[in-house]
Amino acid sequence: MSSRRHVKKTEEKTDINISPMIDMVFILLIFFIVTTVFVEEEGLDVDKPTPQPPEDQDDDDRDPVMFRLTSNNQVVHEGEMVPLGRIELIVRNALSQQRVPVILQVESGALSGLMVQVMDRAKLGGAQIISVTQTN
């Protein structure tokens, strides 16, 4: 016995036409591409000042108060580690003699939250000019 089915001359061989299905898939693809909403991540806009040459100042001998924020999240002032509680006192003592800027040197990899905490403590100490620079 043969398991094959023999096609009689009266029967026609039929094929499934898939071109309408392909057209429909392309139309759906175009529809989904056009209607897709792309997500924009929100972040903080940072307005970075453009570098300018320093202005002529009357007090050329004034040294800024500098804090270095290391990549392992420590605050260093004049070569020694400083706890967050002492920043306000250091800034207040420096500003009692003359008005000086506070400069934060932030290493890449330092937490931005630590930088904000140091800025807040410096403002509590009376700092009005705070600059942030990045170091490697």
Phi, psi and omega per residue, in radians:
M1 nan 2.386 -3.139
S2 -1.693 2.313 3.142
S3 -1.521 -0.048 3.118
R4 -1.424 2.598 3.080
R5 -1.791 2.217 -3.123
H6 -1.570 2.377 -3.135
V7 -1.473 2.206 3.097
K8 -1.389 2.796 -3.121
K9 -1.149 -0.437 -3.125
T10 -1.416 -0.399 3.132
E11 -1.455 2.475 3.088
E12 -1.806 2.576 3.095
K13 -1.455 2.158 -3.094
T14 -1.905 2.452 3.065
D15 -2.037 2.655 3.098
I16 -1.549 2.176 3.132
N17 -1.508 1.979 -3.075
I18 -1.759 0.044 -3.130
S19 -1.120 -0.633 3.046
P20 -1.122 -0.577 3.120
M21 -1.199 -0.694 3.105
I22 -1.132 -0.704 3.091
D23 -1.072 -0.744 -3.141
M24 -1.125 -0.687 3.127
V25 -1.116 -0.737 3.113
F26 -1.134 -0.691 3.111
I27 -1.118 -0.761 3.097
L28 -1.110 -0.693 3.116
L29 -1.071 -0.807 3.110
I30 -1.097 -0.717 3.119
F31 -1.049 -0.809 -3.116
F32 -1.197 -0.610 3.109
I33 -1.168 -0.743 -3.097
V34 -1.222 -0.640 -3.053
T35 -1.589 0.000 -3.126
T36 -1.230 2.362 3.082
V37 -1.773 2.148 3.132
F38 -1.550 2.358 -3.089
V39 -1.472 2.213 3.043
E40 -1.792 2.174 3.136
E41 -1.362 2.339 3.128
E42 -1.538 2.522 3.113
G43 -2.607 -3.046 3.118
L44 -1.522 2.325 3.029
D45 -1.495 2.148 -3.128
V46 -1.842 2.140 3.115
D47 -1.680 1.640 -3.089
K48 -1.477 2.260 -3.140
P49 -1.262 2.642 3.094
T50 -1.409 2.478 -3.131
P51 -1.137 2.320 3.123
Q52 -2.312 2.643 3.095
P53 -1.148 2.568 -3.115
P54 -1.137 2.531 3.116
E55 -1.361 2.738 3.056
D56 -1.200 2.198 -3.083
Q57 -2.085 2.638 3.115
D58 -1.253 -0.610 -3.086
D59 -1.758 1.456 3.127
D60 -1.355 -0.269 -3.068
D61 -1.613 -0.003 -3.100
R62 -1.400 2.263 3.135
D63 -1.777 2.333 3.131
P64 -1.260 2.765 3.034
V65 -1.466 2.104 -3.058
M66 -2.011 2.317 3.031
F67 -2.138 2.392 3.112
R68 -1.958 2.169 3.100
L69 -1.752 1.981 -3.038
T70 -1.444 2.914 -3.117
S71 -1.222 -0.317 3.055
N72 -1.722 0.439 2.960
N73 1.070 0.855 3.027
Q74 -2.111 2.627 3.128
V75 -1.821 2.220 -3.103
V76 -2.101 2.291 3.078
H77 -2.302 2.130 -3.130
E78 0.918 0.734 3.029
G79 1.487 -0.021 3.121
E80 -2.208 2.599 3.141
M81 -1.237 2.439 -3.074
V82 -2.175 2.288 3.027
P83 -1.273 2.776 -3.102
L84 -1.039 -0.546 -3.112
G85 -1.176 -0.423 -3.113
R86 -1.533 -0.207 -3.081
I87 -1.084 -0.776 -3.140
E88 -1.040 -0.737 3.140
L89 -1.168 -0.729 3.134
I90 -1.096 -0.774 -3.132
V91 -1.175 -0.738 -3.141
R92 -1.090 -0.724 3.120
N93 -1.146 -0.698 -3.135
A94 -1.204 -0.622 -3.116
L95 -1.411 -0.238 3.121
S96 -1.221 -0.535 -3.138
Q97 -1.446 -0.840 -3.141
Q98 -2.765 2.811 -3.115
R99 -1.429 1.996 -3.106
V100 -2.201 2.676 3.087
P101 -1.381 2.773 3.054
V102 -1.906 2.227 -3.134
I103 -2.037 2.245 3.072
L104 -1.850 2.080 3.049
Q105 -1.731 1.913 -3.031
V106 -1.840 2.129 3.062
E107 -1.341 2.613 3.078
S108 -1.164 2.332 -3.091
G109 1.851 -0.218 3.092
A110 -1.313 2.587 -3.122
L111 -1.281 2.396 3.132
S112 -1.203 -0.474 3.094
G113 -1.110 -0.652 3.095
L114 -1.151 -0.701 3.116
M115 -1.073 -0.740 3.137
V116 -1.151 -0.688 3.106
Q117 -1.106 -0.727 3.117
V118 -1.149 -0.712 3.102
M119 -1.092 -0.730 3.121
D120 -1.106 -0.745 3.138
R121 -1.150 -0.653 3.115
A122 -1.162 -0.682 3.094
K123 -1.148 -0.656 3.073
L124 -1.112 -0.520 3.099
G125 -1.372 -0.097 3.078
G126 1.870 0.092 -3.128
A127 -1.218 2.305 3.092
Q128 -1.934 -0.415 3.118
I129 -1.984 1.947 3.126
I130 -2.178 2.151 3.109
S131 -1.986 2.575 3.138
V132 -2.146 2.235 3.071
T133 -2.198 2.716 3.126
Q134 -1.905 2.355 3.078
T135 -2.118 2.809 3.141
N136 -1.612 nan nan
